[in-house]
Amino acid sequence: MTYPRPLTENDQRTDYPVELIALALEQTGVNYRLTPSDAVLGQVKALKQLGENRGVNVVWSMTDKDREVNLLPIRIPIYKGLIGWRVFLVKKDKVSEFSRIKNLQGLIQHKPIQGAEWPDTKILQSNGFDVFTSKSYTSLFSMLTQGQGDFFPRSLVEVWGELDSEDLDESLVVEPSLGIKYPTAMYLFVNRNNKTLARLLEVGLEKAIENGQFDELFNEHFAQSLERANMDSRFFYEINNPLLPERTPIERAELWY
């Protein structure tokens, strides 16, 4: 089974999804081999190739209505919805400015940076933000460093790995007191015709949830991230997600943080 190769050598975002896929398949007892794709694939290209049934067999991505039409989602949020809980990468000299924000309208006056083809961009725009974008993941950090935008909203499960990366400019920090959150999920997706793999992954994930191994793996990777986020003292502004598909399993409380 082939998954998208990490974008850079220091990109740790692949670690947890790959371990979770392995855990799910182990629960089913099938023989498998997980290998990265030959080429580095950005998210859009990986999803396109998955839809064409070439290059990759499984991709993890934030869901939206279009992706659920074109691909087959396994509707278990692999990050427990924390992909929609965002804290802000900012330049150090902007921290005091953000400390003076008192309401959502005050935050909307600041310009976020996001990937051009990420669902998050449309979500932020629909809530009134003027979003600066780039198609290149690595250039988003350069844009922030160069002042082309005020803040880079990053999920609680991504930001600390990025902050600790040797590649990150030392002028960037996580703003200590604010965040935004919106309902969303990151799913495993497979090609629409690969119902056998979809069923295997779904059954394996459900078994891992039931026996506690899902939570064990999740906490192994992200308990420290939640501690570093100072959740008790951080205020999250709630915004709407017009892209949320109707079949999102919001009613299953055990799937969410």
C-alpha positions, 0 to 999 in steps of 0.5 A: 500500500502506497501513501504520499511521501513527506514533503521534506526530510524534516516533515513529521506530519506523516508519522502518525497517519502512517502508524495509524494505518498500520495499526488499523490493518494489524487489527484486521489480520491482513498482510500488508506493506506500507511504502511511500510514493516514489515522488514527493506529492503535494496534497492536491496532486496526491488527491488527484492521483488517488482519484485516478487510481495511480501512484498512491492507494491512501491519502489523509486529508481534511474533508470537504464536500467535493472530496467526499464526492470524488473519493471514498472517505473512511469517516473516522476523524484521525485527529479527533477534530483537532485539525480544526483547532488552530493556534497562530504562528506569528513573528515575535514582534507581533505577539504584543499586537495579538494580545490586544485583540478582544473579539473576533472582529478584531482578529478578522482585521489581521491577515492569515496565511494558508495554502491556496487549495486548502479547505481552510482557506475557503473556511476563513474567507467565508468568515470574513478573513482576507487570506494570503495564499501560496501553493507551496507549503514551505513558502507559507512560512517564508511569507510569514517571516517576510511580513506577507500576512500577519499570522499562520493558523496551524492545527494543534496536532501540526504546529509543535512539530513545525515550531521545533523544526530546524527549518523554521526561522527563529523569528517565528513563535506560537502566539500564547493566548488565542486560537480559532476552531471550526468543526472539521475532520481529517479522514483517510481517503481511498479511490472510490472503486477500492471498497475492499480497502475502505472496509478494511481500514474502517473495520480496523479503526473501529476495532482500535477505538474499541480496544483503546489502541487508537487513543493510546497511539493518539496520546503518544503523539499528541498529549504533549502538544495539548499540554504545550498549547495551554488549553486551559488559558487559551481562548478559541474563537469559534467560526463556521465551516460551510464546507462540512459534509452532512455525513460528518459523524458529529453525533459520535462523541467518542470520535472527537476531542 
